[in-house]
Amino acid sequence: MRGHDGLKRHKGSIHGRCAVLPRPHPTPLRGATFSRRREKGSPDGSRSTRVRSPASRPRRVGARPGPGDSRGPQADAGELPIAIADSPVPTLDTPRLVLRGHRLDDFAPCAALWADPEVTRFISAAPANEEEAFARFLRFPGLWAVLGFGYWAVEERDTGRYIGHVGFGDYRRAIVPPLDGPEIGWTLAAAVAGRGYATEAAGAALAWSDRHLAGRATVCIIRTDHARSIRVAEKLGYRPAGLAAYKGAACAVYRRQAPGRSSTA
């Protein structure tokens, strides 16, 4: 079920679904570096563009190593031809977290998260297998590419580890009554339960949506027996908007209006 407490303490799990991702990043390129250059045509010359240095350019399978390439002749064995575009997902920083676009090497910890029954207890009927987890994982960049908003990977700043994801989606849910806005959601690993990360991450996502989603209201659905998640939603400014039935379970619908907009917007 969507809409779950980022501070859930049941055996230490944190997860939530309340109601951007880019094309997926394959494994980060080794030796990738970036530089900044000023764009021509900017009135004050302050506008900048991220430029990938030659050392970071992807090579095709079988390409001969270039000067200074320390990866050796077998470095490309098993690699697919790749061409990585800059991610359209904005990076958001909080005091303890970094919200960024997903990369292919995030899949292993993401799959482990979805396989944890304590994480999925209030989200789905059962833990996900690898196939199901990968389908979910690919949905993250798809949302950004098609809708212009989606989910961020959540990285713990001090450790650099992937601990979950947070963001917005439109899933065309078969829910009665239908939802009327982007749906915010969060799912975090059990190992970081009780630290307030869900509220911190979702708060950053909402600050972004208030600026970039034209003041649209956002919604979330939370199982009525998930009190902790309801409290987190309320901290984020969500208010009750009725009850609904989804996949045989009763859930509460919560709605948050962007600041400065009327309640009917």
C-alpha positions in Angstrom: 0.0 0.0 0.0 1.3 3.4 -0.8 1.8 6.1 1.8 3.9 4.8 4.6 5.8 6.4 7.5 9.3 7.2 6.8 9.9 6.8 10.6 8.4 3.3 11.0 10.0 1.5 13.9 8.5 -1.9 13.5 11.7 -3.9 13.7 13.4 -0.8 12.4 11.8 -0.4 9.0 11.1 2.8 7.3 8.9 3.1 4.3 6.3 5.3 2.8 4.2 6.0 -0.2 2.3 9.2 -0.5 1.4 10.8 -3.7 12.5 13.5 -11.5 13.7 10.3 -12.9 16.0 10.6 -15.8 17.4 8.0 -18.0 19.1 5.4 -15.8 22.7 5.8 -15.0 24.8 2.7 -15.7 27.7 2.0 -13.3 29.5 5.3 -12.8 32.3 5.8 -15.3 35.7 5.2 -13.8 37.9 8.3 -13.8 34.9 10.6 -14.7 35.6 14.2 -14.0 33.7 17.4 -14.8 34.6 21.0 -15.4 32.7 24.2 -15.7 32.7 26.6 -18.6 30.8 29.8 -19.2 28.2 29.8 -21.9 28.3 32.4 -24.6 25.4 34.6 -24.8 24.7 34.9 -21.1 24.3 38.6 -20.2 26.5 38.4 -17.1 28.5 35.4 -18.1 27.4 33.6 -15.0 25.5 30.7 -16.6 27.5 27.5 -16.6 27.3 24.1 -18.2 28.6 20.9 -16.9 31.1 19.5 -19.4 32.4 15.9 -19.3 36.1 15.8 -19.6 37.7 13.5 -22.2 38.8 11.0 -19.5 35.1 10.5 -18.6 33.8 9.8 -22.1 32.3 6.3 -22.4 34.1 3.8 -24.7 32.5 1.1 -26.8 33.2 -2.6 -26.3 36.5 -3.4 -27.9 37.8 0.1 -28.0 41.5 0.4 -27.7 42.6 2.0 -24.4 43.7 5.6 -24.8 46.7 7.4 -23.4 46.7 7.3 -19.6 43.9 4.7 -19.4 44.8 2.5 -16.4 42.0 0.0 -16.8 44.0 -2.3 -19.1 43.0 -4.2 -22.2 40.3 -6.3 -20.4 38.6 -3.3 -18.9 35.7 -3.4 -21.4 35.1 -7.2 -21.2 31.4 -7.8 -20.8 30.5 -4.1 -21.0 27.7 -2.9 -23.3 28.1 0.0 -25.7 27.0 3.0 -23.6 26.5 6.7 -24.0 25.5 8.4 -20.8 23.6 11.7 -21.1 23.6 14.2 -18.3 20.8 13.3 -15.8 17.7 15.5 -15.9 17.2 14.7 -12.2 18.2 17.7 -10.1 20.4 17.0 -7.1 18.9 18.1 -3.8 21.0 18.5 -0.6 19.8 18.3 3.0 21.9 18.4 6.1 22.3 14.6 6.2 21.2 13.4 2.8 21.8 13.8 -0.9 18.9 13.2 -3.3 20.1 12.4 -6.8 19.2 10.4 -9.9 19.4 6.7 -9.8 22.4 4.8 -11.2 22.6 1.2 -12.2 24.8 0.3 -9.3 21.9 1.4 -7.0 19.9 -1.7 -8.0 21.5 -4.2 -5.6 20.7 -2.2 -2.4 17.3 -1.2 -3.9 16.5 -4.9 -4.6 17.5 -5.8 -1.0 15.2 -3.1 0.3 12.2 -4.5 -1.7 13.0 -8.0 -0.5 12.7 -7.0 3.1 9.3 -8.0 4.5 9.6 -5.3 7.2 9.9 -2.7 4.5 7.1 -4.0 2.3 4.7 -4.8 5.1 2.5 -1.7 4.5 3.3 -1.3 0.8 2.6 -4.6 -1.0 1.2 -8.1 -0.3 4.7 -9.7 -0.3 8.4 -8.9 -0.7 9.6 -8.4 -4.3 11.8 -10.9 -6.1 14.6 -9.6 -8.3 12.5 -9.5 -11.4 9.8 -7.5 -9.7 12.3 -5.2 -8.0 14.0 -4.4 -11.3 10.7 -3.5 -12.9 10.2 -1.0 -10.0 13.7 0.2 -10.4 13.3 1.0 -14.1 10.1 2.9 -13.4 12.1 5.6 -11.6 13.9 7.0 -14.7 10.8 6.4 -16.7 8.7 8.8 -14.6 11.3 11.6 -15.1 11.6 11.0 -18.8 7.8 11.0 -19.5 6.3 13.2 -16.8 9.1 15.6 -15.8 9.0 14.5 -12.2 9.7 11.3 -10.4 11.9 9.6 -7.7 15.3 10.5 -6.3 17.8 8.0 -4.9 18.4 8.9 -1.3 22.1 8.7 -0.3 23.3 9.1 3.3 25.8 12.0 3.2 28.3 10.7 5.8 28.6 7.2 4.3 27.7 7.7 0.7 25.4 4.6 0.8 22.1 4.2 -1.0 19.4 4.0 1.7 16.2 4.3 -0.4 14.2 6.6 -2.6 11.7 9.4 -2.4 9.7 11.4 -5.0 6.5 11.7 -7.0 4.6 9.5 -9.4 1.4 9.1 -11.4 0.5 5.4 -11.4 -3.1 5.6 -12.8 -4.2 3.6 -9.8 -7.5 1.7 -9.9 -8.6 3.5 -6.7 -12.0 4.8 -5.8 -12.3 7.8 -5.7 -9.4 8.6 -8.1 -6.4 10.6 -7.0 -6.2 14.2 -8.2 -2.5 15.0 -8.2 1.0 13.7 -8.2 1.5 11.1 -5.5 4.4 11.5 -3.1 6.2 8.4 -1.8 9.2 7.3 0.2 10.8 4.0 1.0 13.9 3.7 3.2 16.0 0.8 4.4 15.3 -0.7 7.8 18.8 0.0 8.9 18.1 3.8 9.1 14.8 3.6 10.9 14.1 6.2 13.6 16.5 8.9 12.3 13.9 11.2 10.7 15.4 10.6 7.2 12.0 10.1 5.6 10.7 13.5 6.8 13.9 15.1 5.8 14.0 13.6 2.3 10.3 14.1 1.6 10.6 17.7 2.8 13.3 18.4 0.3 11.2 16.8 -2.5 8.2 18.9 -1.6 10.3 22.1 -1.6 11.3 21.2 -5.1 7.8 20.4 -6.2 6.5 23.7 -4.8 8.9 25.5 -7.1 8.7 23.3 -10.2 5.3 21.7 -10.4 3.4 25.0 -11.0 1.9 25.0 -7.5 0.1 21.7 -8.0 -1.4 19.9 -5.0 0.1 16.5 -4.2 -1.6 13.6 -2.6 -0.7 10.4 -0.7 -2.5 7.3 0.3 -1.8 5.6 3.6 -3.2 2.5 5.1 -5.5 3.4 8.0 -3.5 1.1 10.3 -0.2 2.8 9.7 -0.3 5.5 12.4 3.4 6.4 12.1 3.2 7.1 8.4 0.1 9.3 9.0 2.0 11.4 11.5 4.9 11.9 9.1 2.4 13.0 6.4 0.9 15.5 8.8 4.4 16.9 9.6 4.8 17.4 5.9 1.6 19.4 5.7 -0.8 16.8 4.4 -4.4 16.9 5.6 -7.2 14.3 5.4 -9.1 14.2 2.1 -11.3 11.2 2.6 -11.1 7.4 2.6 -10.6 5.1 -0.4 -10.3 1.4 -1.1 -7.2 0.1 -2.9 -6.4 -3.6 -3.6 -8.8 -4.7 -0.9 -7.4 -2.5 1.8 -8.8 0.6 3.4 -6.6 3.6 3.1 -6.8 7.3 3.9 -6.2 9.9 1.3 -4.1 12.9 2.3 -3.7 16.1 0.2 -1.2 19.0 0.5 -1.7 22.3 -1.3 1.5 24.1 -2.4 2.0 27.3 -0.4 0.4 30.4 -1.8 -2.2 28.5 -3.8 -5.9 28.2 -3.0 -7.3 24.9 -1.6 -9.2 24.4 -4.8 -6.1 24.7 -7.1 
